[in-house]
């Protein structure tokens, strides 16, 4: 059920030329975005341009991106699991993960566990400041 407000405005009647008082009903309707929204930065587009050469590549990148949520900031990327879920060969998945890592979109935390760069992409409901601070700390540790 939509809520509404009644607004009273003075308007000019074009037929008579007189100012009349009229009531207008302002309807307030809220619509949510299914799954919320994500924030993407310019570097994200550059990563896609340098990684995706086919529909299979896009499928793998999209699948990996969807694994990261505001609750799951560190994700185990099993090449076999991704290959099985996307229908792309394990070796192709490995190549894509390597490209994403080389382009600094993914950062290896430990064997098989990765983080997504919050300076390129933020999942729905993610705390951007916290994720970016953690990313910078991880970069310092790995130097």
C-alpha positions as semicolon CSV with decimal commas, in nm:
position;residue;x (nm);y (nm);z (nm)
1;X;0,000;0,000;0,000
2;X;0,140;0,337;-0,099
3;X;0,135;0,632;0,137
4;X;0,048;0,975;0,009
5;X;0,056;1,338;0,109
6;X;-0,198;1,601;0,008
7;X;-0,039;1,920;-0,123
8;X;-0,243;2,234;-0,172
9;X;-0,111;2,462;-0,444
10;X;-0,230;2,777;-0,613
11;X;-0,231;2,737;-0,990
12;X;-0,335;2,949;-1,283
13;X;-0,643;2,823;-1,465
14;X;-0,549;2,854;-1,835
15;X;-0,914;2,885;-1,946
16;X;-1,027;3,160;-1,707
17;X;-0,694;3,322;-1,621
18;X;-0,778;3,310;-1,251
19;X;-0,565;3,171;-0,970
20;X;-0,730;2,867;-0,812
21;X;-0,647;2,657;-0,511
22;X;-0,615;2,287;-0,590
23;X;-0,527;1,980;-0,386
24;X;-0,279;1,734;-0,534
25;X;-0,207;1,389;-0,401
26;X;0,166;1,316;-0,385
27;X;0,217;0,942;-0,380
28;X;0,523;0,808;-0,198
29;X;0,621;0,465;-0,323
30;X;0,938;0,284;-0,226
31;X;1,090;0,020;-0,445
32;X;1,394;-0,179;-0,346
33;X;1,660;-0,300;-0,581
34;X;1,678;-0,677;-0,572
35;X;2,018;-0,770;-0,435
36;X;2,101;-0,407;-0,366
37;X;2,366;-0,216;-0,552
38;X;2,739;-0,248;-0,594
39;X;2,995;0,026;-0,631
40;X;3,239;-0,005;-0,918
41;X;3,535;0,221;-0,981
42;X;3,701;0,315;-1,309
43;X;3,983;0,063;-1,257
44;X;3,720;-0,213;-1,251
45;X;3,635;-0,146;-1,616
46;X;4,002;-0,158;-1,709
47;X;4,035;-0,497;-1,539
48;X;3,738;-0,629;-1,734
49;X;3,879;-0,499;-2,062
50;X;4,211;-0,673;-1,996
51;X;4,061;-1,000;-1,870
52;X;3,750;-1,079;-2,070
53;X;3,795;-1,210;-2,423
54;X;3,493;-1,439;-2,446
55;X;3,159;-1,526;-2,287
56;X;3,333;-1,797;-2,086
57;X;3,574;-1,543;-1,940
58;X;3,283;-1,317;-1,847
59;X;3,101;-1,608;-1,686
60;X;3,403;-1,691;-1,467
61;X;3,470;-1,329;-1,367
62;X;3,102;-1,278;-1,281
63;X;3,095;-1,600;-1,076
64;X;3,407;-1,499;-0,882
65;X;3,275;-1,149;-0,820
66;X;2,948;-1,287;-0,682
67;X;3,138;-1,493;-0,422
68;X;3,249;-1,174;-0,249
69;X;2,986;-1,013;-0,027
70;X;2,990;-0,772;0,263
71;X;3,004;-1,081;0,489
72;X;3,255;-1,279;0,280
73;X;3,555;-1,056;0,223
74;X;3,804;-1,343;0,204
75;X;3,699;-1,623;-0,028
76;X;3,847;-1,962;-0,106
77;X;3,875;-1,990;-0,482
78;X;3,881;-2,355;-0,579
79;X;3,957;-2,379;-0,951
80;X;3,776;-2,715;-0,972
81;X;3,465;-2,577;-0,802
82;X;3,453;-2,268;-1,025
83;X;3,510;-2,482;-1,334
84;X;3,226;-2,718;-1,236
85;X;2,985;-2,432;-1,163
86;X;3,061;-2,231;-1,478
87;X;3,126;-2,509;-1,729
88;X;3,468;-2,363;-1,810
89;X;3,786;-2,573;-1,802
90;X;3,994;-2,572;-1,486
91;X;4,299;-2,444;-1,675
92;X;4,099;-2,152;-1,821
93;X;3,974;-2,063;-1,472
94;X;4,335;-2,069;-1,350
95;X;4,440;-1,831;-1,627
96;X;4,159;-1,589;-1,539
97;X;4,237;-1,596;-1,165
98;X;4,604;-1,529;-1,249
99;X;4,507;-1,234;-1,472
100;X;4,280;-1,092;-1,201
101;X;4,562;-1,126;-0,950
102;X;4,821;-0,969;-1,185
103;X;4,583;-0,676;-1,248
104;X;4,549;-0,627;-0,869
105;X;4,175;-0,706;-0,872
106;X;4,236;-1,007;-0,649
107;X;4,501;-1,041;-0,383
108;X;4,616;-1,376;-0,253
109;X;4,587;-1,381;0,127
110;X;4,712;-1,738;0,166
111;X;4,700;-2,053;-0,042
112;X;4,365;-2,065;-0,224
113;X;4,219;-1,767;-0,032
114;X;4,175;-1,429;-0,197
115;X;4,042;-1,080;-0,132
116;X;3,883;-0,854;-0,390
117;X;4,025;-0,504;-0,432
118;X;3,783;-0,262;-0,257
119;X;3,937;0,026;-0,452
120;X;3,787;-0,130;-0,767
121;X;3,466;-0,297;-0,651
122;X;3,251;-0,289;-0,336
123;X;2,975;-0,544;-0,283
124;X;2,627;-0,443;-0,167
125;X;2,620;-0,330;0,200
126;X;3,000;-0,345;0,228
127;X;3,182;-0,107;0,460
128;X;3,409;0,053;0,203
129;X;3,634;0,238;0,448
130;X;3,702;-0,074;0,654
131;X;3,765;-0,295;0,351
132;X;4,000;-0,037;0,197
133;X;4,193;-0,001;0,524
134;X;4,230;-0,380;0,549
135;X;4,346;-0,396;0,185
136;X;4,617;-0,136;0,247
137;X;4,733;-0,326;0,558
138;X;4,749;-0,649;0,355
139;X;4,959;-0,473;0,089
140;X;5,202;-0,351;0,357
141;X;5,233;-0,701;0,502
142;X;5,307;-0,856;0,164
143;X;5,584;-0,610;0,072
